[in-house]
Amino acid sequence: MRNLFRGDRGKEVLDVQTRLRGQSFELGREGVDGFFGPSTELAVRSFQQQRGLLVDGLVGANTWRELVEAGYTLGDRLLYLREPPFRGDDVLALQVELNLMGFNAGAERGVHDDDVERAVLDFQGNAGLPVDGIVGESTIVKFAALRKAETGREGKKIPERDGGYVQARSLTGQTVVVDPGHGGPDAGRVSTGGLAEKDFTLALGLRLAQLLRAEGCRVRLTRERDEAVPLYARASVANDARADYFVSLHANANEAPVAHGAACYYFQRSHYYSEHGRLLAEYMGARLERTGAACLGSFGRNYGVLRETRAIAVQVEPLFLSNPAEERLASRPDHVETLAKALVGGLSDYLARARLKDGPT
Ligand SMILES: [Zn+2]
């Protein structure tokens, strides 16, 4: 689907509006009229805000996927383990139910993976239901019956996406997947000087991979050349490799050329966030700051690559391609080297410090 934005008209806009209204977003006087006017843009922005997406008021692939997933309510369809997995708010609701009752359905990502399957089987066995892994009416009815005893999720432990498990305190032996953003026809942001985000992320990713290997990490890249890699394929590289860490590389951009600095992101979706992702993002941000960059902070986001990967995942935007000074830095190999070293340092700090807190003794 092409990007939709203000001024667009047609069936696709009608579809977006219908979905927004289904989610109870206000569409103003015009209602569902197939025209992407100010009210529709406002509704898109509210939806993006609520769902932890980038709030830009346009409907691109991420927002569209989220609109589709938001439309599913638990019970709308049978849920079970399959490839590709079911994704949506119904799966999210299923995970919340199971986690509330103490069946570990994993990180609340809204993806029906084997963690969810295991929890469903466990629940069905305990509830005296046929143990078939299929979430249909009988299983959902059982949830409702058992839920009455529940008082809410306050004080309940939300499972960490990596189970909070700690194995190592050094880089040696860690499996890291490095994901240079964009590629092929998707150039990402292009600076006024003509530097494409896809080229910057590839240069940084290749160097980062080399440095991590030198530290004894097992490293895989989602791409090693200028080629298109779909979102789910990027996540599959990490999930298939059973990666411990996933580092997605991008560059920032803003209409205001003065905007500058480094930002790091971790997975967050409504009340759920990845505690270890947040810590890793903070350590990486701190190291980037030591290279002289302004650190804008670390932010929880429901970005596709963060959500689809089971590893502890961060997205790093070390600079703004729209800032003239940072654009110049981005094209300098010595600066790319500095940034790559900072990211290795961030991961190393995380392993050495953050993981001590809940590590096995
Ligand atoms: Zn990007």
Boltz pocket constraint, residues with backbone or C-beta under 6 A from the ligand:
constraints:
  - pocket:
      binder: B
      contacts: [[A, 181], [A, 182], [A, 188], [A, 189], [A, 197], [A, 249], [A, 250], [A, 251]]
      max_distance: 6.0
